[in-house]
């Protein structure tokens, strides 16, 4: 009888603990989402723009770098040469 009562209380506390952990996880996720929303909201209204995309473009513009197509193709050619050299080394080893 005593064992049954002890097991009942252990199970009851275990279930209560599981429910509290579940609620805590949801609360933490909601707090993170709320914080991100507040920061985005504050940033958007500090830009004083009419649309969100316009504000994003203005914020990101200084950090964008445009690589000329000639430079990009040179990099690809160099990469291909290195790949061929590595493949030749592998073939020589085998």
N, CA, C and O atoms as CSV, one atom per row, in Angstrom:
chain,resi,resn,atom,element,x,y,z
A,1,UNK,N,N,0.823,-1.195,0.000
A,1,UNK,CA,C,0.000,0.000,0.000
A,1,UNK,C,C,0.864,1.255,0.000
A,1,UNK,O,O,0.619,2.198,-0.752
A,2,UNK,N,N,1.877,1.246,0.858
A,2,UNK,CA,C,2.769,2.400,0.945
A,2,UNK,C,C,3.552,2.557,-0.369
A,2,UNK,O,O,3.771,3.671,-0.845
A,3,UNK,N,N,3.963,1.434,-0.934
A,3,UNK,CA,C,4.694,1.477,-2.201
A,3,UNK,C,C,3.821,2.071,-3.296
A,3,UNK,O,O,4.302,2.846,-4.123
A,4,UNK,N,N,2.547,1.715,-3.307
A,4,UNK,CA,C,1.630,2.251,-4.314
A,4,UNK,C,C,1.466,3.751,-4.151
A,4,UNK,O,O,1.413,4.472,-5.147
A,5,UNK,N,N,1.385,4.230,-2.942
A,5,UNK,CA,C,1.242,5.668,-2.691
A,5,UNK,C,C,2.509,6.411,-3.131
A,5,UNK,O,O,2.436,7.466,-3.761
A,6,UNK,N,N,3.657,5.847,-2.791
A,6,UNK,CA,C,4.939,6.472,-3.182
A,6,UNK,C,C,5.064,6.513,-4.707
A,6,UNK,O,O,5.451,7.537,-5.270
A,7,UNK,N,N,4.740,5.409,-5.369
A,7,UNK,CA,C,4.791,5.382,-6.840
A,7,UNK,C,C,3.815,6.393,-7.442
A,7,UNK,O,O,4.139,7.064,-8.422
A,8,UNK,N,N,2.629,6.501,-6.862
A,8,UNK,CA,C,1.646,7.473,-7.345
A,8,UNK,C,C,2.204,8.887,-7.263
A,8,UNK,O,O,2.081,9.655,-8.217
A,9,UNK,N,N,2.823,9.246,-6.122
A,9,UNK,CA,C,3.372,10.595,-5.964
A,9,UNK,C,C,4.552,10.833,-6.901
A,9,UNK,O,O,4.704,11.929,-7.440
A,10,UNK,N,N,5.382,9.822,-7.098
A,10,UNK,CA,C,6.517,9.959,-8.023
A,10,UNK,C,C,6.020,10.204,-9.446
A,10,UNK,O,O,6.522,11.084,-10.146
A,11,UNK,N,N,5.031,9.419,-9.863
A,11,UNK,CA,C,4.474,9.592,-11.207
A,11,UNK,C,C,3.806,10.953,-11.341
A,11,UNK,O,O,3.948,11.624,-12.363
A,12,UNK,N,N,3.076,11.358,-10.305
A,12,UNK,CA,C,2.401,12.649,-10.329
A,12,UNK,C,C,3.420,13.784,-10.463
A,12,UNK,O,O,3.223,14.687,-11.276
A,13,UNK,N,N,4.493,13.755,-9.690
A,13,UNK,CA,C,5.526,14.788,-9.766
A,13,UNK,C,C,6.258,14.755,-11.112
A,13,UNK,O,O,6.617,15.804,-11.647
A,14,UNK,N,N,6.479,13.555,-11.659
A,14,UNK,CA,C,7.149,13.418,-12.951
A,14,UNK,C,C,6.319,14.061,-14.055
A,14,UNK,O,O,6.850,14.794,-14.890
A,15,UNK,N,N,5.005,13.785,-14.058
A,15,UNK,CA,C,4.111,14.365,-15.058
A,15,UNK,C,C,4.059,15.891,-14.903
A,15,UNK,O,O,4.089,16.622,-15.893
A,16,UNK,N,N,3.982,16.361,-13.660
A,16,UNK,CA,C,3.964,17.806,-13.405
A,16,UNK,C,C,5.252,18.446,-13.929
A,16,UNK,O,O,5.216,19.515,-14.539
A,17,UNK,N,N,6.389,17.787,-13.689
A,17,UNK,CA,C,7.678,18.290,-14.152
A,17,UNK,C,C,7.724,18.355,-15.686
A,17,UNK,O,O,8.225,19.328,-16.250
A,18,UNK,N,N,7.207,17.330,-16.354
A,18,UNK,CA,C,7.191,17.300,-17.819
A,18,UNK,C,C,6.334,18.440,-18.374
A,18,UNK,O,O,6.715,19.099,-19.342
A,19,UNK,N,N,5.191,18.662,-17.761
A,19,UNK,CA,C,4.304,19.740,-18.212
A,19,UNK,C,C,4.981,21.097,-18.012
A,19,UNK,O,O,4.904,21.958,-18.889
A,20,UNK,N,N,5.636,21.296,-16.878
A,20,UNK,CA,C,6.312,22.562,-16.608
A,20,UNK,C,C,7.463,22.796,-17.590
A,20,UNK,O,O,7.671,23.924,-18.038
A,21,UNK,N,N,8.209,21.742,-17.928
A,21,UNK,CA,C,9.293,21.875,-18.910
A,21,UNK,C,C,8.728,22.265,-20.275
A,21,UNK,O,O,9.295,23.109,-20.969
A,22,UNK,N,N,7.617,21.651,-20.653
A,22,UNK,CA,C,6.977,21.958,-21.932
A,22,UNK,C,C,6.548,23.425,-21.978
A,22,UNK,O,O,6.787,24.116,-22.968
A,23,UNK,N,N,5.927,23.884,-20.921
A,23,UNK,CA,C,5.485,25.285,-20.857
A,23,UNK,C,C,6.692,26.224,-20.878
A,23,UNK,O,O,6.645,27.277,-21.514
A,24,UNK,N,N,7.765,25.852,-20.192
A,24,UNK,CA,C,8.967,26.685,-20.157
A,24,UNK,C,C,9.585,26.799,-21.539
A,24,UNK,O,O,10.033,27.877,-21.928
A,25,UNK,N,N,9.616,25.690,-22.296
A,25,UNK,CA,C,10.161,25.740,-23.658
A,25,UNK,C,C,9.348,26.673,-24.537
A,25,UNK,O,O,9.904,27.460,-25.302
A,26,UNK,N,N,8.036,26.582,-24.427
A,26,UNK,CA,C,7.173,27.471,-25.223
A,26,UNK,C,C,7.395,28.926,-24.820
A,26,UNK,O,O,7.445,29.805,-25.680
A,27,UNK,N,N,7.528,29.187,-23.528
A,27,UNK,CA,C,7.742,30.553,-23.046
A,27,UNK,C,C,9.065,31.116,-23.540
A,27,UNK,O,O,9.137,32.288,-23.907
A,28,UNK,N,N,10.112,30.298,-23.555
A,28,UNK,CA,C,11.414,30.762,-24.038
A,28,UNK,C,C,11.345,31.090,-25.523
A,28,UNK,O,O,11.868,32.115,-25.958
A,29,UNK,N,N,10.704,30.226,-26.302
A,29,UNK,CA,C,10.571,30.491,-27.741
A,29,UNK,C,C,9.768,31.761,-27.985
A,29,UNK,O,O,10.120,32.563,-28.850
A,30,UNK,N,N,8.696,31.946,-27.230
A,30,UNK,CA,C,7.879,33.150,-27.397
A,30,UNK,C,C,8.669,34.400,-27.027
A,30,UNK,O,O,8.520,35.435,-27.677
A,31,UNK,N,N,9.500,34.324,-26.000
A,31,UNK,CA,C,10.316,35.472,-25.602
A,31,UNK,C,C,11.331,35.822,-26.675
A,31,UNK,O,O,11.555,37.000,-26.951
A,32,UNK,N,N,11.946,34.820,-27.282
A,32,UNK,CA,C,12.924,35.071,-28.350
A,32,UNK,C,C,12.238,35.693,-29.557
A,32,UNK,O,O,12.746,36.661,-30.123
A,33,UNK,N,N,11.096,35.155,-29.957
A,33,UNK,CA,C,10.361,35.710,-31.094
A,33,UNK,C,C,9.937,37.144,-30.806
A,33,UNK,O,O,10.042,38.010,-31.676
A,34,UNK,N,N,9.461,37.399,-29.597
A,34,UNK,CA,C,9.067,38.752,-29.219
A,34,UNK,C,C,10.233,39.724,-29.250
A,34,UNK,O,O,10.077,40.862,-29.692
A,35,UNK,N,N,11.393,39.295,-28.788
A,35,UNK,CA,C,12.577,40.149,-28.802
A,35,UNK,C,C,13.004,40.482,-30.227
A,35,UNK,O,O,13.316,41.632,-30.535
A,36,UNK,N,N,13.016,39.476,-31.090
A,36,UNK,CA,C,13.374,39.715,-32.494
A,36,UNK,C,C,12.372,40.659,-33.139
A,36,UNK,O,O,12.762,41.560,-33.882
A,37,UNK,N,N,11.090,40.466,-32.865
A,37,UNK,CA,C,10.062,41.349,-33.421
A,37,UNK,C,C,10.265,42.787,-32.941
A,37,UNK,O,O,10.174,43.728,-33.729
A,38,UNK,N,N,10.539,42.951,-31.644
A,38,UNK,CA,C,10.727,44.309,-31.113
A,38,UNK,C,C,11.938,44.988,-31.739
A,38,UNK,O,O,11.886,46.172,-32.070
A,39,UNK,N,N,13.031,44.242,-31.903
A,39,UNK,CA,C,14.226,44.819,-32.511
A,39,UNK,C,C,13.976,45.187,-33.965
A,39,UNK,O,O,14.398,46.256,-34.407
A,40,UNK,N,N,13.299,44.325,-34.719
A,40,UNK,CA,C,12.998,44.621,-36.115
A,40,UNK,C,C,12.059,45.823,-36.215
A,40,UNK,O,O,12.226,46.676,-37.087
A,41,UNK,N,N,11.092,45.884,-35.338
A,41,UNK,CA,C,10.139,46.990,-35.331
A,41,UNK,C,C,10.857,48.309,-35.044
A,41,UNK,O,O,10.616,49.312,-35.715
A,42,UNK,N,N,11.733,48.300,-34.053
A,42,UNK,CA,C,12.488,49.498,-33.700
A,42,UNK,C,C,13.390,49.935,-34.851
A,42,UNK,O,O,13.472,51.123,-35.161
A,43,UNK,N,N,14.070,48.969,-35.488
A,43,UNK,CA,C,14.954,49.279,-36.606
A,43,UNK,C,C,14.157,49.871,-37.775
A,43,UNK,O,O,14.573,50.861,-38.377
A,44,UNK,N,N,13.008,49.257,-38.091
A,44,UNK,CA,C,12.221,49.716,-39.235
A,44,UNK,C,C,11.750,51.159,-39.030
A,44,UNK,O,O,11.825,51.972,-39.951
A,45,UNK,N,N,11.270,51.473,-37.837
A,45,UNK,CA,C,10.788,52.830,-37.612
A,45,UNK,C,C,11.922,53.840,-37.456
A,45,UNK,O,O,11.705,55.042,-37.604
A,46,UNK,N,N,13.122,53.365,-37.159
A,46,UNK,CA,C,14.253,54.290,-37.096
A,46,UNK,C,C,14.725,54.674,-38.505
A,46,UNK,O,O,15.374,55.707,-38.671
A,47,UNK,N,N,14.407,53.857,-39.524
A,47,UNK,CA,C,14.820,54.173,-40.894
A,47,UNK,C,C,13.901,55.205,-41.542
A,47,UNK,O,O,14.302,55.870,-42.497
A,48,UNK,N,N,12.675,55.348,-41.038
A,48,UNK,CA,C,11.682,56.292,-41.559
A,48,UNK,C,C,11.425,56.095,-43.064
A,48,UNK,O,O,11.355,57.060,-43.825
A,49,UNK,N,N,11.288,54.848,-43.463
A,49,UNK,CA,C,10.972,54.511,-44.855
A,49,UNK,C,C,9.525,54.062,-44.955
A,49,UNK,O,O,8.900,53.678,-43.967
A,50,UNK,N,N,9.004,54.122,-46.191
A,50,UNK,CA,C,7.611,53.738,-46.409
A,50,UNK,C,C,7.423,52.228,-46.479
A,50,UNK,O,O,6.389,51.710,-46.058
A,51,UNK,N,N,8.417,51.522,-47.007
A,51,UNK,CA,C,8.253,50.079,-47.138
A,51,UNK,C,C,9.416,49.352,-46.483
A,51,UNK,O,O,10.518,49.885,-46.359
A,52,UNK,N,N,9.146,48.142,-46.076
A,52,UNK,CA,C,10.152,47.325,-45.407
A,52,UNK,C,C,11.295,46.997,-46.354
A,52,UNK,O,O,12.460,47.066,-45.962
A,53,UNK,N,N,10.973,46.635,-47.619
A,53,UNK,CA,C,12.018,46.283,-48.579
A,53,UNK,C,C,12.940,47.454,-48.869
A,53,UNK,O,O,14.149,47.274,-49.020
A,54,UNK,N,N,12.382,48.643,-48.946
A,54,UNK,CA,C,13.200,49.835,-49.176
A,54,UNK,C,C,14.174,50.047,-48.015
A,54,UNK,O,O,15.332,50.403,-48.230
A,55,UNK,N,N,13.711,49.832,-46.810
A,55,UNK,CA,C,14.562,49.976,-45.631
A,55,UNK,C,C,15.676,48.926,-45.636
A,55,UNK,O,O,16.818,49.229,-45.290
A,56,UNK,N,N,15.342,47.694,-46.027
A,56,UNK,CA,C,16.348,46.632,-46.090
A,56,UNK,C,C,17.392,46.964,-47.141
A,56,UNK,O,O,18.590,46.819,-46.895
A,57,UNK,N,N,16.945,47.413,-48.319
A,57,UNK,CA,C,17.891,47.762,-49.384
A,57,UNK,C,C,18.839,48.862,-48.935
A,57,UNK,O,O,20.041,48.789,-49.194
A,58,UNK,N,N,18.321,49.859,-48.278
A,58,UNK,CA,C,19.164,50.975,-47.830
A,58,UNK,C,C,20.167,50.519,-46.769
A,58,UNK,O,O,21.305,50.988,-46.741
A,59,UNK,N,N,19.744,49.612,-45.908
A,59,UNK,CA,C,20.625,49.138,-44.841
A,59,UNK,C,C,21.721,48.223,-45.392
A,59,UNK,O,O,22.866,48.285,-44.945
A,60,UNK,N,N,21.375,47.382,-46.355
A,60,UNK,CA,C,22.313,46.382,-46.866
A,60,UNK,C,C,23.236,46.963,-47.941
A,60,UNK,O,O,24.315,46.420,-48.177
A,61,UNK,N,N,22.837,48.041,-48.587
A,61,UNK,CA,C,23.580,48.582,-49.728
A,61,UNK,C,C,25.070,48.812,-49.461
A,61,UNK,O,O,25.877,48.450,-50.317
A,62,UNK,N,N,25.481,49.382,-48.343
A,62,UNK,CA,C,26.921,49.609,-48.155
A,62,UNK,C,C,27.752,48.329,-48.051
A,62,UNK,O,O,28.963,48.360,-48.267
A,63,UNK,N,N,27.112,47.210,-47.724
A,63,UNK,CA,C,27.849,45.970,-47.512
A,63,UNK,C,C,27.847,45.061,-48.735
A,63,UNK,O,O,28.506,44.021,-48.724
A,64,UNK,N,N,27.127,45.425,-49.778
A,64,UNK,CA,C,27.072,44.601,-50.981
A,64,UNK,C,C,28.304,44.858,-51.820
A,64,UNK,O,O,28.723,46.004,-51.978
A,65,UNK,N,N,28.883,43.811,-52.353
A,65,UNK,CA,C,30.017,43.955,-53.265
A,65,UNK,C,C,29.659,43.267,-54.568
A,65,UNK,O,O,29.166,42.140,-54.584
A,66,UNK,N,N,29.913,43.961,-55.642
A,66,UNK,CA,C,29.616,43.415,-56.964
A,66,UNK,C,C,30.938,42.987,-57.594
A,66,UNK,O,O,31.847,43.800,-57.757
A,67,UNK,N,N,31.039,41.703,-57.946
A,67,UNK,CA,C,32.253,41.168,-58.555
A,67,UNK,C,C,32.066,41.174,-60.063
A,67,UNK,O,O,31.075,40.646,-60.566
A,68,UNK,N,N,33.018,41.771,-60.797
A,68,UNK,CA,C,32.902,41.742,-62.255
A,68,UNK,C,C,32.931,40.307,-62.777
A,68,UNK,O,O,33.574,39.438,-62.188
A,69,UNK,N,N,32.242,40.071,-63.869
A,69,UNK,CA,C,32.116,38.715,-64.404
A,69,UNK,C,C,33.466,38.164,-64.845
A,69,UNK,O,O,33.702,36.959,-64.764
A,70,UNK,N,N,34.354,39.043,-65.312
A,70,UNK,CA,C,35.673,38.579,-65.743
A,70,UNK,C,C,36.466,38.007,-64.575
A,70,UNK,O,O,37.122,36.972,-64.693
A,71,UNK,N,N,36.392,38.697,-63.455
A,71,UNK,CA,C,37.113,38.238,-62.268
A,71,UNK,C,C,36.530,36.923,-61.761
A,71,UNK,O,O,37.267,36.041,-61.320
A,72,UNK,N,N,35.221,36.796,-61.822
A,72,UNK,CA,C,34.575,35.565,-61.368
A,72,UNK,C,C,34.973,34.386,-62.255
A,72,UNK,O,O,35.245,33.297,-61.751
A,73,UNK,N,N,35.009,34.596,-63.574
A,73,UNK,CA,C,35.381,33.499,-64.471
A,73,UNK,C,C,36.846,33.127,-64.311
A,73,UNK,O,O,37.204,31.959,-64.467
A,74,UNK,N,N,37.717,34.116,-63.995
A,74,UNK,CA,C,39.129,33.805,-63.740
A,74,UNK,C,C,39.252,32.898,-62.510
A,74,UNK,O,O,40.022,31.938,-62.506
A,75,UNK,N,N,38.488,33.219,-61.480
A,75,UNK,CA,C,38.521,32.388,-60.286
A,75,UNK,C,C,38.052,30.968,-60.562
A,75,UNK,O,O,38.603,30.011,-60.017
A,76,UNK,N,N,37.044,30.829,-61.400
A,76,UNK,CA,C,36.547,29.488,-61.750
A,76,UNK,C,C,37.587,28.727,-62.537
A,76,UNK,O,O,37.784,27.533,-62.314
A,77,UNK,N,N,38.263,29.408,-63.465
A,77,UNK,CA,C,39.310,28.748,-64.266
A,77,UNK,C,C,40.458,28.277,-63.378
A,77,UNK,O,O,40.963,27.168,-63.551
A,78,UNK,N,N,40.872,29.118,-62.425
A,78,UNK,CA,C,41.939,28.725,-61.502
A,78,UNK,C,C,41.518,27.515,-60.666
A,78,UNK,O,O,42.306,26.596,-60.444
A,79,UNK,N,N,40.285,27.527,-60.215
A,79,UNK,CA,C,39.784,26.403,-59.438
A,79,UNK,C,C,39.796,25.123,-60.268
A,79,UNK,O,O,40.183,24.065,-59.773
A,80,UNK,N,N,39.376,25.215,-61.520
A,80,UNK,CA,C,39.364,24.042,-62.391
A,80,UNK,C,C,40.775,23.513,-62.627
A,80,UNK,O,O,40.983,22.300,-62.666
A,81,UNK,N,N,41.759,24.426,-62.787
A,81,UNK,CA,C,43.156,23.990,-62.969
A,81,UNK,C,C,43.645,23.234,-61.741
A,81,UNK,O,O,44.291,22.193,-61.861
A,82,UNK,N,N,43.337,23.758,-60.570
A,82,UNK,CA,C,43.758,23.089,-59.337
A,82,UNK,C,C,43.105,21.717,-59.221
A,82,UNK,O,O,43.746,20.754,-58.802
A,83,UNK,N,N,41.840,21.630,-59.590
A,83,UNK,CA,C,41.148,20.340,-59.553
A,83,UNK,C,C,41.814,19.336,-60.485
A,83,UNK,O,O,41.975,18.167,-60.133
A,84,UNK,N,N,42.203,19.794,-61.680
A,84,UNK,CA,C,42.879,18.899,-62.626
A,84,UNK,C,C,44.217,18.430,-62.059
A,84,UNK,O,O,44.574,17.259,-62.194
A,85,UNK,N,N,44.964,19.349,-61.420
A,85,UNK,CA,C,46.245,18.971,-60.815
A,85,UNK,C,C,46.045,17.930,-59.720
A,85,UNK,O,O,46.784,16.948,-59.649
A,86,UNK,N,N,45.067,18.140,-58.884
A,86,UNK,CA,C,44.793,17.172,-57.824
A,86,UNK,C,C,44.378,15.818,-58.402
A,86,UNK,O,O,44.770,14.766,-57.896
A,87,UNK,N,N,43.587,15.866,-59.458
A,87,UNK,CA,C,43.149,14.614,-60.079
A,87,UNK,C,C,44.339,13.874,-60.674
A,87,UNK,O,O,44.417,12.649,-60.576
A,88,UNK,N,N,45.283,14.614,-61.300
A,88,UNK,CA,C,46.489,13.989,-61.852
A,88,UNK,C,C,47.314,13.349,-60.743
A,88,UNK,O,O,47.842,12.251,-60.917
A,89,UNK,N,N,47.429,14.031,-59.599
A,89,UNK,CA,C,48.176,13.480,-58.471
A,89,UNK,C,C,47.524,12.200,-57.967
A,89,UNK,O,O,48.206,11.219,-57.671
A,90,UNK,N,N,46.195,12.217,-57.870
A,90,UNK,CA,C,45.488,11.014,-57.428
A,90,UNK,C,C,45.680,9.866,-58.407
A,90,UNK,O,O,45.885,8.724,-57.997
A,91,UNK,N,N,45.615,10.166,-59.701
A,91,UNK,CA,C,45.818,9.121,-60.710
A,91,UNK,C,C,47.234,8.569,-60.640
A,91,UNK,O,O,47.437,7.366,-60.806
A,92,UNK,N,N,48.231,9.448,-60.393
A,92,UNK,CA,C,49.616,9.004,-60.294
A,92,UNK,C,C,49.803,8.102,-59.077
A,92,UNK,O,O,50.554,7.129,-59.141
A,93,UNK,N,N,49.137,8.410,-57.981
A,93,UNK,CA,C,49.250,7.588,-56.779
A,93,UNK,C,C,48.618,6.220,-57.001
A,93,UNK,O,O,49.147,5.207,-56.544
A,94,UNK,N,N,47.507,6.188,-57.690
A,94,UNK,CA,C,46.816,4.914,-57.924
A,94,UNK,C,C,47.496,4.204,-59.058
A,94,UNK,O,O,47.085,3.106,-59.434
